[in-house]
């Protein structure tokens, strides 16, 4: 998925995923939400969909570094995700 937001190109194929969470509807996987960063350091909140949930749409939303912690509140992060987020200034030891 590719989108231009405020003159910046966000391409999920080339972005680095910092953290993600699977989303389910009625027990069936329907996509995921993720925090990603472009090669130029622009952050985005990305929603993917498997197309089976009529209410879930794919999207890219430009966000800033300060919004990341609020977006991932309640997510169960693995050690790699915690380390990546800390490298980007998000987290307890950032």
PyMOL commands that set and color helices and strands:
alter all, ss='L'
color gray80, all
select helices_A, chain A and resi 65-71+79-87
alter helices_A, ss='H'
color red, helices_A
select strands_A, chain A and resi 2-5+8-11+16-25+28-37+43-47+59-63
alter strands_A, ss='S'
color yellow, strands_A
deselect
rebuild
show_as cartoon
